[in-house]
Amino acid sequence: METTTISRLAKEAPPPEACYGFAVGDEHFVGVVRDVVPVGETQADITIEMTTSEHQRMLASANR
């Protein structure tokens, strides 16, 4: 399994172990939340574990 970290508003961050969908551009991805770390007063970094194929698809969409 692969991981990626995204930033969101802390009040919108899901709890660890939650299934979480997110978008990168027009593409949508899904994974399981492994960690949520507050960053500053309003932001949180969310580490999401996803399948290797989903991770590769995300990386390919970011390079378009």
N, CA, C and O of each residue as an XYZ file, in Angstrom:
256
protein
N       0.836     -1.177      0.000
C       0.000      0.000      0.000
C       0.887      1.249      0.000
O       1.985      1.266      0.556
N       0.372      2.264     -0.633
C       1.068      3.536     -0.759
C       0.342      4.592      0.077
O      -0.826      4.416      0.426
N       1.034      5.690      0.398
C       0.386      6.778      1.116
C       0.621      8.097      0.401
O       1.583      8.267     -0.348
N      -0.285      9.016      0.657
C      -0.142     10.387      0.201
C      -0.647     11.276      1.329
O      -1.448     10.837      2.154
N      -0.194     12.503      1.370
C      -0.638     13.444      2.395
C      -1.253     14.655      1.718
O      -0.664     15.250      0.816
N      -2.450     15.009      2.169
C      -3.137     16.180      1.647
C      -3.445     17.120      2.804
O      -3.532     16.685      3.953
N      -3.608     18.396      2.512
C      -3.957     19.391      3.529
C      -5.404     19.803      3.348
O      -5.873     20.012      2.229
N      -6.097     19.915      4.456
C      -7.491     20.344      4.465
C      -7.724     21.189      5.711
O      -6.873     21.251      6.598
N      -8.872     21.833      5.770
C      -9.249     22.537      6.991
C      -9.363     21.516      8.116
O      -9.928     20.439      7.926
N      -8.834     21.851      9.275
C      -8.847     20.913     10.399
C     -10.264     20.496     10.769
O     -10.497     19.340     11.120
N     -11.207     21.423     10.693
C     -12.583     21.078     11.076
C     -13.237     20.109     10.095
O     -14.269     19.519     10.415
N     -12.660     19.934      8.909
C     -13.191     19.012      7.911
C     -12.419     17.694      7.848
O     -12.762     16.811      7.062
N     -11.390     17.561      8.666
C     -10.551     16.353      8.629
C     -11.309     15.153      9.191
O     -11.913     15.250     10.260
N     -11.283     14.031      8.488
C     -11.943     12.824      8.979
C     -11.093     12.156     10.062
O      -9.905     12.455     10.182
N     -11.678     11.267     10.840
C     -10.900     10.560     11.863
C     -10.041      9.457     11.237
O     -10.340      8.985     10.140
N      -8.981      9.049     11.929
C      -8.188      7.910     11.458
C      -9.079      6.678     11.265
O     -10.050      6.471     11.993
N      -8.728      5.881     10.281
C      -9.415      4.647      9.881
C     -10.660      4.902      9.033
O     -11.299      3.948      8.589
N     -11.015      6.163      8.798
C     -12.178      6.467      7.958
C     -11.829      6.282      6.489
O     -10.700      6.548      6.075
N     -12.791      5.829      5.707
C     -12.649      5.817      4.263
C     -12.827      7.263      3.812
O     -13.763      7.936      4.241
N     -11.931      7.744      2.947
C     -11.955      9.157      2.590
C     -11.715      9.332      1.103
O     -10.744      8.810      0.555
N     -12.586     10.055      0.466
C     -12.435     10.387     -0.937
C     -11.972     11.819     -1.088
O     -12.359     12.688     -0.306
N     -11.149     12.069     -2.084
C     -10.636     13.407     -2.332
C     -10.395     13.581     -3.817
O     -10.323     12.606     -4.565
N     -10.272     14.824     -4.234
C     -10.074     15.119     -5.650
C      -8.725     15.784     -5.867
O      -8.236     16.541     -5.028
N      -8.140     15.479     -7.013
C      -6.957     16.168     -7.519
C      -7.353     16.605     -8.923
O      -7.440     15.789     -9.840
N      -7.589     17.899     -9.075
C      -8.119     18.382    -10.343
C      -9.504     17.807    -10.564
O     -10.371     17.913     -9.697
N      -9.714     17.201    -11.721
C     -11.011     16.608    -12.048
C     -11.117     15.134    -11.662
O     -12.173     14.522    -11.828
N     -10.040     14.570    -11.152
C     -10.020     13.148    -10.805
C     -10.346     12.948     -9.320
O      -9.978     13.765     -8.476
N     -11.041     11.851     -9.019
C     -11.402     11.522     -7.641
C     -10.711     10.232     -7.223
O     -10.579      9.292     -8.007
N     -10.273     10.213     -5.963
C      -9.527      9.085     -5.423
C     -10.089      8.720     -4.062
O     -10.803      9.507     -3.442
N      -9.763      7.530     -3.606
C     -10.258      7.075     -2.306
C      -9.167      6.292     -1.590
O      -8.347      5.618     -2.214
N      -9.177      6.397     -0.270
C      -8.225      5.667      0.551
C      -8.705      5.627      1.985
O      -9.837      6.010      2.282
N      -7.845      5.163      2.871
C      -8.154      5.066      4.295
C      -7.250      6.032      5.046
O      -6.038      6.050      4.833
N      -7.836      6.828      5.916
C      -7.075      7.806      6.699
C      -6.222      7.057      7.718
O      -6.727      6.247      8.496
N      -4.932      7.337      7.702
C      -4.004      6.710      8.645
C      -3.530      7.671      9.728
O      -3.184      7.241     10.828
N      -3.512      8.984      9.421
C      -3.034      9.951     10.408
C      -3.586     11.329     10.075
O      -3.744     11.678      8.905
N      -3.876     12.106     11.104
C      -4.299     13.490     10.947
C      -3.436     14.320     11.898
O      -3.435     14.095     13.108
N      -2.697     15.290     11.328
C      -1.785     16.115     12.113
C      -2.165     17.581     11.945
O      -2.138     18.100     10.829
N      -2.521     18.259     13.043
C      -2.819     19.684     12.941
C      -1.597     20.462     12.454
O      -0.464     20.178     12.844
N      -1.855     21.457     11.586
C      -0.810     22.324     11.065
C      -1.327     23.752     11.223
O      -2.242     24.168     10.511
N      -0.756     24.479     12.129
C      -1.255     25.820     12.380
C      -2.602     25.774     13.084
O      -2.979     24.762     13.675
N      -3.313     26.879     13.009
C      -4.580     26.976     13.731
C      -5.767     26.394     12.987
O      -6.735     25.967     13.616
N      -5.716     26.367     11.661
C      -6.907     25.967     10.914
C      -6.712     24.784      9.973
O      -7.696     24.252      9.458
N      -5.484     24.359      9.735
C      -5.208     23.311      8.751
C      -4.817     22.003      9.424
O      -4.407     21.976     10.584
N      -4.954     20.912      8.659
C      -4.489     19.601      9.095
C      -3.909     18.875      7.896
O      -4.423     18.993      6.784
N      -2.843     18.127      8.119
C      -2.291     17.231      7.108
C      -2.893     15.857      7.345
O      -2.828     15.321      8.451
N      -3.474     15.295      6.301
C      -4.152     14.009      6.387
C      -3.353     12.993      5.571
O      -3.196     13.156      4.361
N      -2.853     11.957      6.222
C      -2.137     10.896      5.523
C      -3.147      9.813      5.162
O      -3.856      9.285      6.019
N      -3.192      9.496      3.867
C      -4.164      8.546      3.341
C      -3.431      7.372      2.711
O      -2.538      7.553      1.883
N      -3.818      6.173      3.112
C      -3.271      4.954      2.520
C      -4.196      4.521      1.386
O      -5.418      4.500      1.536
N      -3.597      4.179      0.262
C      -4.382      3.771     -0.895
C      -3.684      2.622     -1.605
O      -2.496      2.375     -1.397
N      -4.436      1.927     -2.444
C      -3.837      0.833     -3.190
C      -2.751      1.377     -4.123
O      -2.749      2.557     -4.472
N      -1.850      0.513     -4.510
C      -0.783      0.920     -5.420
C      -1.356      1.434     -6.732
O      -0.879      2.434     -7.268
N      -2.370      0.762     -7.251
C      -2.947      1.201     -8.530
C      -3.640      2.562     -8.394
O      -3.551      3.392     -9.299
N      -4.322      2.793     -7.281
C      -4.972      4.089     -7.059
C      -3.911      5.189     -6.919
O      -4.082      6.291     -7.441
N      -2.833      4.888     -6.223
C      -1.742      5.847     -6.047
C      -1.094      6.179     -7.393
O      -0.827      7.346     -7.679
N      -0.844      5.177     -8.208
C      -0.250      5.406     -9.526
C      -1.183      6.237    -10.410
O      -0.728      7.103    -11.157
N      -2.482      5.972    -10.323
C      -3.453      6.736    -11.080
C      -3.441      8.204    -10.625
O      -3.550      9.108    -11.453
N      -3.310      8.441     -9.316
C      -3.239      9.798     -8.782
C      -1.994     10.517     -9.296
O      -2.069     11.667     -9.729
N      -0.857      9.841     -9.246
C       0.391     10.449     -9.717
C       0.314     10.769    -11.198
O       0.788     11.817    -11.636
N      -0.283      9.869    -11.973
C      -0.413     10.110    -13.425
C      -1.311     11.301    -13.704
O      -1.043     12.072    -14.626
N      -2.367     11.466    -12.930
C      -3.280     12.594    -13.150
C      -2.615     13.913    -12.775
O      -2.903     14.946    -13.381
N      -1.732     13.887    -11.786
C      -1.036     15.113    -11.374
C      -0.007     15.553    -12.413
O       0.344     16.731    -12.476
N       0.473     14.621    -13.220
C       1.491     14.928    -14.224
C       0.909     15.320    -15.575
O       1.658     15.532    -16.528
N      -0.398     15.419    -15.673
C      -1.031     15.793    -16.948
C      -1.025     17.281    -17.121
O      -1.514     17.787    -18.132
